[in-house]
Amino acid sequence: MKAELYSHAGFLRQLARALLRDVHAADDVVHDAFAEILARRGRFSRAYLAATVRHKALKWLRSRRRVAAREARAALARMQRECPHAFG
């Protein structure tokens, strides 16, 4: 089963890289997808593998957006504390 799964690795990495535009994040997403799929110990199709990688990639993107928004709010709050006169 592992050999069959790993035969799709190149395709899945390309998919993740296209969705994320980040090589390292794509590798992490594919790794997480493989771990989840292997834990299920069932049969799988290429479409199922692609859907799993797509789901994990979208979850990663949502998480990054939340982190970026939280950091932006923290930076704005810090600027307002340090320079209150600049914000009226």
PEQUIHU-V322111 format. One record per residue. PHI is phi in degrees with one decimal (NA if undefined). PSI is psi in radians with two decimals (NA if undefined). Layout:
BEGIN
[[PHI & PSI] [PHI & PSI]]
END
This chain:
BEGIN
[[NA & -0.73] [-61.7 & -0.73] [-61.0 & -0.73] [-64.9 & -0.74] [-62.2 & -0.84] [-68.7 & -0.33] [-67.3 & -0.30] [-97.1 & 0.03] [-58.4 & -0.78] [-60.9 & -0.81] [-60.7 & -0.77] [-68.7 & -0.65] [-65.1 & -0.73] [-61.4 & -0.74] [-61.1 & -0.86] [-63.1 & -0.72] [-65.1 & -0.66] [-65.8 & -0.66] [-75.5 & -0.66] [-99.4 & -0.44] [57.4 & 0.57] [-147.2 & 1.93] [-59.0 & -0.79] [-68.2 & -0.75] [-64.4 & -0.68] [-61.2 & -0.77] [-62.5 & -0.70] [-63.2 & -0.74] [-63.9 & -0.77] [-65.0 & -0.71] [-60.3 & -0.82] [-61.7 & -0.70] [-64.5 & -0.76] [-60.6 & -0.78] [-61.0 & -0.75] [-65.6 & -0.77] [-66.1 & -0.75] [-65.4 & -0.58] [-67.0 & -0.49] [-77.8 & -0.43] [54.4 & 0.62] [-114.2 & -3.10] [-79.4 & 2.71] [-148.6 & 2.66] [-108.8 & 2.91] [-61.1 & -0.66] [-63.8 & -0.70] [-64.5 & -0.75] [-61.8 & -0.78] [-63.1 & -0.72] [-64.4 & -0.68] [-64.7 & -0.79] [-64.8 & -0.75] [-60.5 & -0.77] [-60.2 & -0.82] [-66.3 & -0.65] [-65.2 & -0.76] [-65.6 & -0.66] [-62.5 & -0.72] [-63.5 & -0.78] [-62.0 & -0.75] [-61.3 & -0.73] [-62.8 & -0.77] [-62.3 & -0.68] [-64.0 & -0.73] [-63.9 & -0.73] [-63.5 & -0.80] [-61.8 & -0.73] [-65.2 & -0.73] [-64.0 & -0.73] [-66.1 & -0.67] [-65.4 & -0.73] [-63.7 & -0.71] [-65.4 & -0.71] [-65.4 & -0.72] [-64.1 & -0.77] [-61.7 & -0.71] [-64.1 & -0.74] [-65.4 & -0.68] [-65.6 & -0.63] [-70.1 & -0.72] [-79.3 & -0.51] [-134.4 & 1.15] [-61.2 & -0.50] [-68.6 & -0.41] [-75.4 & -0.28] [-111.0 & 0.15] [66.1 & NA]]
END
